[in-house]
Amino acid sequence: MLSDKARQFTESVIREMTRLAQIHKAINLAQGMPDFEAPAEIKEAACRAIMDGINQYAITWGAKVFRDAIAAKTKSRWGVDIDPEKQITVTCGSTEAMIASLLAVINPREEVIIFEPFYENYGPDTILSGATPRFVTLHEPDWHFDPRELESAFNKRTRAIILNTPTIQPVKSSAATNCNSLRACARNGMSSP
């Protein structure tokens, strides 16, 4: 028997498109699986790593060497100092990162603002973390949001906002207005732990 949470979800679009592509022998653009072999250099590096003893699970927040490299890259590229011991967590992908982040900061009965259209996991991740999704529409043709719609989505139960760039483009002419709207709503309406 499925939980009440799980019964709310339908088959993922990616899974459905993959299944249909297999049935109809179509090109699968949904899943991003390459139809070619990995380059020889990658295979050789993987074999070398295994032979050199790099074959154990990393600690749960990511291998230290990798976290140190991420911190160095962040510093050199954007001038931002990040502590690799306390401020970096490495995940297997963005889907894992999203659910881990939401589970870390969301309490039951809180709310998460999601701009739509959105990646299909944002709604289920929000629900699985015990929150209620609140949707704010991005309007065509330039995918802007109406600051009044955003403001009406905020309340004292708002705990997080999922921002996905480039869907919400920071470079468009209304970027300053968008940032100011987000800032004002966050200051006035978000709950704190």
Buried (B, 14 or more C-beta within 10 A) or exposed (E): EEEEEEEEBEEEEBEEBBEEBEEEEEEBEBEEEEEEEEEEEEEEEEEEEEEEEEEEEEEEBBBEEEBBEBBEEBEEEEEEEBEBEEEBBBBEEEBEEBBBBBEEBBEEEBBBBBBEEBBBBBBBBBBBBBBEBBBBBBEEEEBBBEBEBBBEBBEEBBBBBBEBEEEBBEEBEBEEEBEEBBEBBBEEBBEEE
